[in-house]
Amino acid sequence: MRLKAFKLVNFRGYQKASMQIQDFTTLVGINDSGKSTIFEALDIFFGNSKIDSFDRNINHQGEDVQLIGVFDQLPKTLTIEDIPTSLQEEYLLNTEGDLEIRQVFSGATMKMSEYIVANFPSSPGVQGIHTLKIKDLRKNFKDSLADIDSRVSSQIRKAVLTQATSTSELKLIDIALNGTGEMKDISKKIHEELPVFQLFKADRDNSDSDSEVQDPIKAIVKSTIADSADIRQELSDVVEKVQAAVQKTTGRTLAMLREMNQGLASELQADFASPKWESLFKFSLETDSGIPLAKRGSGVRRLILLNFFRAEARKRIEEAQDVGGHTMDVIYAFEEPETSQHPSYQQMLIESFLDMTNSPHVQVLITTHSPAIAEIVPIDGLHLVEKVGSREPQLLDGNEALDGVVSELGLIADVKLYDDQIWCAVMVEGPDDVLFFENIYNQLSSASDKRKVIFISGGGTAVVDSLNARFLNQLKLKKRIMIVDGDKEGSNYVKKLDRASADTGVIPIQLKKATIEFYIPFLTVQNTLQQSRQLSFTTSASDWNSGEETFKLSSKQKACLKRENVYGSVKAGELKPELRNELQTIIDTIDSCDA
């Protein structure tokens, strides 16, 4: 499952707020604006920490707190009593076909009730159908059992709900997840499929159990358990054995109690909660010099987190290639990754995050105050937490968020202008593309004055690319060109430009290869990456020359090419004829603006 959206009602400073969650989501805002509040609310929602009465909004003390998670990319089947069914067949999805889980915390003790917000048949006869056991289903719906296997409860519900849909409209209702009957098993299966959530806080304890030492260990244990079906089964067996033994003992105890007080004994039952295994493992780490890691500087300790993420990135990419295995979804939330880190390490951390989100099973959420980080994060996941005075914080996204982040962090466009008048601006997808095309243009262009053309990073997904494109709109140019990759995302961008061409005046050009790296000779890429002992490159020459999206380089591999100035030193004469001809056509199109 993938977290699609998150909503808060009456939680701390937020009376009501919602935000869309992307594969890479960034929250920007001043101190005490409410960024950490959202992360901590998510931590409560996923069961990692507890809520208390002080978490209720101070201006709405009499109201319940609500935390709502919306999920897409749902499992195709849920197996209940060894029989496959689905959330769709059980009518447990909202109007958009997503799984929406609403947690309500009430009263002084903040007792939690959990519901599915479902688009469900409004017929009174089917309300509460998931709470019925199979004998009750047969009894209540005996007229609907023809032509179905009445031994399977999910088949009975499917037939009954399908019939109810034909005679009544669908309406959004709350279905209790912590209910009885089949709902208890469905609830268990849903919670097993929810993403693993791991929060890394910015504050430090400065003790032997420093969270910056223990949190990576907890995350490693947690994700390892989530990813290993064998380990999960073994731990589940342990839980079941302990539970059975406890229930046997409590049964004897209740029997003895019943002899003394029948009424009191009937009110008692054993409520068994599964342990949080990651909390059972404690490690004391020492460096080579024998100094405990907790006594080292904060920057060194946070480097543990950095390299944990780098290790996770590599593991997730390898797992993504194993299509036969089942991988649990993981959400990593990291407060202020720039804290105590050199700018180069900040860059490496973001690159690791981006590598991790290349896996369909990983989402990353961060908060930041760093302009350098804010410039390079994906713009579609950018949010601004805006708080003015004592007013409730506002969650902004889209252009509102971009404008606010630009103002708050002082971001500026990364466009280098020349002295002479610019006639043509060519937007490409990133800084590496700028280096490549500036180099190739200088080799293949026959223009009398090449200074009249500039190449800028304005077509990518990072914040700075959007700033560059905005800045470019203010220039009086004869022609604006956008060169996009030959992948699916590039095709979607071309369609978008075609629809808006009358307003934007931008000429789209799509490469035939998935990314610009495929225009670099195979041997050049292979030799460069092999010289770096920490980077592997297993792609064959034929696969590389195909230029297909499957064989894209990782951000770490691309960083190596950039570091060795490969993008800016490719020789046009060394390119395959078909690639050189394609690039020559692009250059001729650019130069035609001088006509």
Number of C-alpha atoms within 10 A of each C-alpha: 21 23 22 18 16 22 20 24 20 22 25 21 24 23 18 17 18 18 17 16 22 19 23 25 21 25 27 28 22 15 11 12 19 22 24 20 17 20 22 18 23 23 18 16 21 17 13 14 11 13 20 11 17 12 17 25 20 15 12 13 15 13 14 19 26 23 21 22 20 22 20 16 13 18 11 10 13 17 13 18 12 8 12 12 17 18 19 18 16 19 19 23 23 20 15 9 16 19 25 24 25 23 22 17 21 17 13 11 10 18 13 16 15 20 20 24 24 25 20 25 23 17 15 9 13 16 14 14 20 24 19 18 14 19 11 14 22 17 9 14 15 13 9 16 17 10 7 12 11 17 12 15 21 24 19 23 23 18 17 20 22 15 13 19 15 10 12 13 12 17 15 16 17 17 22 21 24 18 19 15 16 18 21 15 18 23 18 13 14 16 13 12 16 17 21 21 22 24 20 19 17 16 12 12 10 15 12 15 14 17 21 25 24 20 20 21 20 20 22 17 17 19 20 15 18 21 18 14 15 11 13 14 12 11 16 13 12 12 16 14 12 13 17 12 12 14 16 12 12 15 14 12 12 19 14 13 15 14 9 11 12 13 10 11 16 11 7 10 11 10 7 12 8 10 10 10 12 17 14 9 10 12 11 12 14 13 10 8 6 8 11 13 21 23 14 13 11 16 13 16 19 21 17 17 22 22 15 17 24 21 13 19 23 14 13 21 17 11 17 16 11 11 8 8 12 14 19 20 21 23 20 20 24 20 21 20 24 22 16 16 17 10 13 8 15 19 17 18 23 23 21 23 26 22 21 27 20 18 19 17 21 26 25 22 20 24 24 20 20 16 16 16 21 24 22 17 22 20 24 20 22 26 28 26 21 21 18 9 7 7 10 17 22 19 22 21 20 13 14 12 21 23 15 19 25 18 11 16 17 9 18 14 20 17 18 8 11 11 7 9 12 18 19 23 22 23 26 24 22 19 17 20 23 21 20 21 23 17 17 21 22 14 15 17 16 12 17 9 11 15 16 18 23 20 22 26 27 29 22 21 17 22 24 28 27 20 21 19 19 13 15 19 12 8 12 12 14 13 19 22 20 22 21 28 24 19 18 11 11 22 16 12 17 21 12 12 18 16 11 12 14 9 9 12 15 18 17 21 18 17 20 18 20 23 21 22 21 21 23 22 17 19 10 12 20 16 11 17 19 13 11 11 7 8 13 12 13 9 14 11 12 9 12 21 17 14 20 16 16 12 17 17 16 18 17 16 19 18 15 18 19 15 10 13 14 20 25 18 13 20 14 20 10 10 16 13 11 9 17 17 12 12 20 18 13 19 20 15 14 22 22 11 17 16 5
